[in-house]
Amino acid sequence: MKIVTHTLEQINGVEIYPIISLIIFFVFFIIIGIHVFTADKNYIDEMKNMPFDDDDDFQENFDNQLKNKNL
């Protein structure tokens, strides 16, 4: 760990990197929060019920992909 601290001490302006990282994290978190609260409720319900839907087209596509991989 001593080598890491020594190396970081030698870099000019290294103190800005944690600040930039924190800003990027909070901007990403805020964007995801806005997306969640403004998402279309019908789309959310559709995605929520997707595992319970009996979708034959999906199963056929999945089976065809498996067959193509085995060939």
Secondary structure, 3 states (H helix, E strand, C coil): CHHHHHHHHCCCCCCHHHHHHHHHHHHHHHHHHHHHHHCCHHHHHHHHHHHHCCCHHHHHHHHHHHHHHHC
